């Protein structure tokens, strides 16, 4: 039932946005002339009203002979003031092991807040700070959702290269966004007790939960910026609205016996950005054998609520217009 409803909403909004004009991108995610798209694998540096419905990713993990994990996520962000916004997200996970039955369930509810410290239009720069929390015990144990909560303070930035000298003008469409943060679990370890039904003996397994350094970067080349700010190449649709990019999502445990075992992915892909929405797709390439040895994929349909509904739900709750 959930999937049927999700599909109906998905296609309804697709049709609505497809019928709308896409002459240019409006106010969402701008610093000066630079439009920063919402990236698929790393968090955005800006505060806005937006909806990702859905983000779908699938990859085969290296454990137990290979387990196919597919995530279907919904995320919504809402500005409280022009500089401060809140976020909420939920994910349905389907786990298909190499052997055994397929299981599915919702992960823990994710909440967050973000404050935009700086926006420099002349240098196409944005800096924000944020705090996220994964609320333990709100997800399904069938997919291994943690019973403890995790806090995640972080900093986010975006920088366009539009201030490069004219001799390097074809590099001006480049932009770099990124984030750095630490996830801090509220429980340093988790104890699991299993009882042998034949002997009645119990076995205690202790899993340590380390603090984890999370780094994310996205290097983008905006054809939109090339056309509008550098030189009109008279490119046809849909090429004129493409933003090729490559993302890096890395995690490194900092303590409790797992220190230094970095995992992560490199995600090359492309985003098409219109006036009211964008669509994107990336390959998910593991960086080492600890992450996996199979290439996955992630795709996203993302709506700019501040452009779709500028006078109602797309404006800040306090502090005036967009």
C-alpha positions as CSV (number, residue, x, y, z in Angstrom):
1,X,0.0,0.0,0.0
2,X,2.8,2.4,0.9
3,X,4.5,1.8,-2.5
4,X,1.3,2.3,-4.4
5,X,0.7,5.6,-2.7
6,X,4.3,6.7,-3.2
7,X,4.0,5.9,-6.9
8,X,0.8,7.9,-7.3
9,X,2.3,11.0,-5.6
10,X,5.5,10.6,-7.7
11,X,3.7,10.5,-11.1
12,X,1.2,13.2,-10.1
13,X,4.0,15.7,-9.3
14,X,6.0,14.7,-12.3
15,X,3.1,15.5,-14.6
16,X,2.4,18.8,-12.8
17,X,6.0,19.9,-13.1
18,X,6.4,18.7,-16.7
19,X,3.6,21.0,-17.7
20,X,5.2,24.0,-16.1
21,X,7.7,26.3,-18.0
22,X,11.4,25.8,-17.4
23,X,12.8,29.0,-18.8
24,X,15.3,29.4,-16.0
25,X,16.1,28.3,-12.4
26,X,14.6,30.6,-9.8
27,X,15.8,31.5,-6.2
28,X,16.5,28.0,-4.9
29,X,20.1,27.4,-3.8
30,X,21.6,30.6,-5.3
31,X,24.7,32.6,-4.4
32,X,24.9,35.4,-6.9
33,X,24.6,34.0,-10.4
34,X,25.6,30.5,-9.1
35,X,22.9,27.9,-8.8
36,X,23.8,25.0,-6.5
37,X,21.8,21.9,-7.2
38,X,20.7,19.6,-4.4
39,X,23.3,16.8,-4.6
40,X,22.2,13.2,-4.2
41,X,24.8,11.7,-1.8
42,X,26.1,14.7,0.2
43,X,24.2,17.3,2.1
44,X,23.5,20.8,0.6
45,X,25.2,24.0,1.9
46,X,22.0,26.1,1.6
47,X,18.8,26.5,3.5
48,X,15.6,26.2,1.5
49,X,12.2,24.6,1.1
50,X,12.6,21.4,-0.8
51,X,11.3,17.9,-1.2
52,X,13.1,14.7,-2.3
53,X,10.4,12.3,-3.4
54,X,11.9,9.8,-3.8
55,X,15.6,9.1,-3.5
56,X,16.2,5.5,-4.5
57,X,19.6,3.7,-4.1
58,X,20.6,0.1,-4.5
59,X,24.0,-1.6,-3.9
60,X,25.3,-5.1,-3.0
61,X,27.2,-5.1,0.3
62,X,30.2,-7.5,0.8
63,X,28.8,-9.2,3.9
64,X,27.5,-12.8,4.1
65,X,28.2,-13.6,0.4
66,X,26.7,-10.4,-0.8
67,X,23.5,-8.7,0.3
68,X,21.4,-6.4,-2.0
69,X,20.3,-3.4,0.0
70,X,17.7,-1.0,-1.6
71,X,16.7,2.3,0.1
72,X,13.7,4.4,-0.8
73,X,13.9,7.7,1.0
74,X,11.7,10.8,1.4
75,X,13.2,14.0,2.7
76,X,11.6,17.4,3.3
77,X,13.2,20.7,4.3
78,X,11.4,23.7,5.6
79,X,12.7,27.3,6.3
80,X,11.6,28.7,9.6
81,X,13.4,32.0,8.8
82,X,15.4,32.9,5.7
83,X,18.6,31.7,7.4
84,X,17.3,28.8,9.5
85,X,15.6,25.6,8.4
86,X,14.5,22.2,9.7
87,X,14.6,18.8,7.9
88,X,12.9,15.5,8.3
89,X,13.6,12.2,6.5
90,X,12.5,8.6,6.5
91,X,13.8,5.6,4.6
92,X,12.2,2.3,3.6
93,X,15.0,-0.4,3.3
94,X,14.7,-3.7,1.5
95,X,17.4,-6.2,2.4
96,X,17.8,-9.2,0.0
97,X,20.6,-11.5,1.3
98,X,22.5,-14.0,-0.9
99,X,20.8,-16.7,1.2
100,X,17.6,-16.5,3.2
101,X,14.5,-14.4,3.0
102,X,14.1,-10.8,1.9
103,X,13.2,-8.4,4.7
104,X,12.1,-4.8,4.7
105,X,11.2,-2.1,7.1
106,X,11.6,1.6,7.9
107,X,14.8,3.0,9.3
108,X,15.0,5.4,12.3
109,X,13.4,8.8,11.8
110,X,15.9,11.5,11.0
111,X,15.6,15.1,12.1
112,X,17.9,18.1,11.5
113,X,18.4,21.8,11.7
114,X,20.6,24.1,9.6
115,X,21.6,27.7,9.9
116,X,23.1,29.6,7.0
117,X,26.1,31.7,8.3
118,X,27.3,33.3,5.1
119,X,26.2,34.0,1.6
120,X,28.6,35.9,-0.6
121,X,27.1,36.7,-4.0
122,X,30.3,38.2,-5.5
123,X,32.3,35.1,-4.7
124,X,29.4,32.6,-5.1
125,X,30.0,31.2,-1.6
126,X,27.7,29.7,1.0
127,X,28.6,28.4,4.5
128,X,26.1,26.8,6.9
129,X,26.2,24.8,10.1
130,X,23.8,22.1,11.2
131,X,22.8,19.4,13.6
132,X,21.1,16.2,12.8
133,X,19.8,13.4,14.9
134,X,18.7,9.8,14.1
135,X,16.1,8.9,16.7
136,X,16.9,5.4,18.0
137,X,14.1,2.9,18.4
138,X,11.8,4.5,15.8
139,X,12.9,2.1,13.0
140,X,12.4,-1.6,12.4
141,X,14.6,-4.2,14.1
142,X,14.2,-6.5,11.0
143,X,16.6,-4.3,9.0
144,X,18.9,-3.6,12.0
145,X,17.7,-0.1,12.9
146,X,19.6,1.0,16.0
147,X,18.0,1.3,19.4
148,X,20.2,4.2,20.3
149,X,20.1,7.7,18.9
150,X,23.0,9.4,17.0
151,X,23.8,13.1,16.9
152,X,25.5,14.6,13.9
153,X,26.9,18.2,14.1
154,X,28.4,19.4,10.8
155,X,29.5,22.3,8.6
156,X,28.5,22.7,5.0
157,X,29.9,24.9,2.2
158,X,29.5,25.8,-1.5
159,X,31.9,27.7,-3.7
160,X,31.5,28.6,-7.3
161,X,34.5,29.4,-9.6
162,X,32.8,32.3,-11.3
163,X,35.4,34.8,-9.9
164,X,38.3,33.1,-11.9
165,X,40.1,35.4,-14.4
166,X,38.7,35.7,-17.9
167,X,41.6,33.7,-19.3
168,X,40.1,30.7,-17.4
169,X,36.5,31.5,-18.3
170,X,35.6,28.0,-19.3
171,X,36.5,26.8,-15.8
172,X,34.0,29.3,-14.3
173,X,31.1,26.9,-14.5
174,X,32.9,24.7,-12.0
175,X,31.7,24.6,-8.4
176,X,32.6,22.7,-5.2
177,X,30.3,21.8,-2.4
178,X,31.1,19.8,0.7
179,X,30.3,18.9,4.2
180,X,32.2,17.7,7.3
181,X,30.7,16.3,10.5
182,X,30.9,13.8,13.2
183,X,28.2,11.2,14.1
184,X,28.1,10.6,17.9
185,X,26.1,7.7,19.2
186,X,24.4,8.0,22.5
187,X,25.5,4.4,23.4
188,X,29.2,3.4,23.2
189,X,28.3,-0.3,22.7
190,X,25.3,-2.6,22.1
191,X,24.9,-5.9,23.8
192,X,22.9,-8.7,22.1
193,X,21.9,-11.8,24.0
194,X,21.1,-15.0,22.2
195,X,19.8,-18.2,23.8
196,X,20.5,-21.6,22.4
197,X,17.0,-23.3,22.3
198,X,18.6,-26.8,22.8
199,X,21.0,-26.1,25.7
200,X,19.4,-23.0,27.2
201,X,22.8,-21.4,27.3
202,X,23.0,-17.7,26.6
203,X,25.7,-15.9,24.5
204,X,26.4,-12.2,24.8
205,X,27.7,-10.3,21.8
206,X,29.1,-6.8,22.2
207,X,29.2,-4.4,19.3
208,X,31.1,-1.2,19.7
209,X,29.6,2.0,18.3
210,X,32.3,4.5,17.4
211,X,32.2,8.2,16.7
212,X,32.5,8.6,12.9
213,X,34.0,11.4,10.9
214,X,31.9,12.0,7.8
215,X,33.3,13.9,4.8
216,X,31.4,14.7,1.6
217,X,32.4,16.6,-1.5
218,X,30.8,17.3,-4.9
219,X,32.6,18.7,-7.9
220,X,30.2,20.1,-10.4
221,X,30.3,21.6,-13.9
222,X,27.2,23.6,-14.7
223,X,26.1,23.9,-18.3
224,X,23.4,26.3,-17.1
225,X,26.2,28.6,-15.8
226,X,28.2,28.2,-19.0
227,X,25.3,29.2,-21.2
228,X,24.1,32.2,-19.1
229,X,27.3,33.6,-17.6
230,X,30.2,32.5,-19.8
231,X,29.2,31.9,-23.4
232,X,26.0,30.9,-25.1
233,X,26.9,27.6,-26.8
234,X,23.4,27.3,-28.3
235,X,23.1,23.8,-26.9
236,X,19.8,22.1,-27.4
237,X,17.4,20.8,-24.6
238,X,17.9,18.9,-22.4
239,X,21.7,19.3,-22.6
240,X,21.5,23.1,-21.9
241,X,20.3,22.3,-18.3
242,X,22.7,19.5,-17.3
243,X,25.1,19.6,-14.4
244,X,27.6,16.7,-14.6
245,X,29.2,16.0,-11.2
246,X,31.2,13.6,-9.2
247,X,30.5,13.1,-5.4
248,X,32.7,11.6,-2.7
249,X,31.1,10.3,0.4
250,X,33.6,9.0,3.1
251,X,33.3,7.7,6.6
252,X,36.1,7.0,9.1
253,X,35.5,5.6,12.6
254,X,37.5,7.6,15.2
255,X,37.6,5.3,18.3
256,X,36.4,2.1,20.1
257,X,38.5,-0.4,18.1
258,X,37.5,0.6,14.6
259,X,39.7,3.7,14.2
260,X,40.9,4.5,10.7
261,X,38.9,2.0,8.7
262,X,37.7,4.4,6.1
263,X,34.8,3.3,3.9
264,X,32.9,5.3,1.2
265,X,31.9,5.7,-2.4
266,X,32.8,7.8,-5.4
267,X,29.6,8.7,-7.3
268,X,29.9,10.1,-10.9
269,X,26.6,11.2,-12.4
270,X,24.5,14.0,-13.9
271,X,21.7,16.3,-12.7
272,X,19.1,18.0,-15.0
273,X,17.7,21.1,-13.3
274,X,14.5,22.9,-14.3
275,X,12.5,25.7,-12.8
276,X,10.5,23.7,-10.3
277,X,12.3,20.4,-10.0
278,X,15.5,18.4,-10.8
279,X,16.3,14.8,-11.6
280,X,19.6,13.2,-11.0
281,X,21.3,9.8,-11.3
282,X,24.7,8.6,-10.2
283,X,26.8,5.4,-10.2
284,X,27.8,4.4,-6.6
285,X,31.4,3.0,-6.8
286,X,32.9,1.6,-3.6
287,X,36.4,2.9,-2.7
288,X,37.7,-0.3,-1.1
289,X,36.7,-3.9,-0.3
290,X,35.4,-2.9,3.1
291,X,32.7,-0.9,1.4
292,X,32.0,-3.5,-1.3
293,X,33.1,-4.7,-4.7
294,X,29.9,-4.1,-6.7
295,X,28.8,-0.8,-8.4
296,X,25.4,0.5,-7.3
297,X,23.2,3.3,-8.5
298,X,21.3,6.2,-6.9
299,X,18.5,8.3,-8.5
300,X,16.5,11.2,-7.2
301,X,13.5,13.3,-8.0
302,X,13.8,16.6,-6.2
303,X,11.3,19.5,-6.0
304,X,11.9,23.2,-5.3
305,X,9.0,24.0,-3.0
306,X,10.1,27.6,-2.7
307,X,9.6,28.0,-6.4
308,X,6.6,25.8,-6.8
309,X,4.7,27.5,-3.9
310,X,6.4,30.9,-3.3
311,X,3.5,32.5,-1.6
312,X,2.4,29.6,0.7
313,X,4.4,26.6,1.9
314,X,7.5,27.6,-0.1
315,X,8.2,30.8,2.0
316,X,9.8,31.0,5.4
317,X,7.4,30.8,8.4
318,X,9.0,34.0,9.8
319,X,11.1,36.8,8.4
320,X,9.3,38.0,5.2
321,X,9.3,36.8,1.6
322,X,11.8,34.5,-0.1
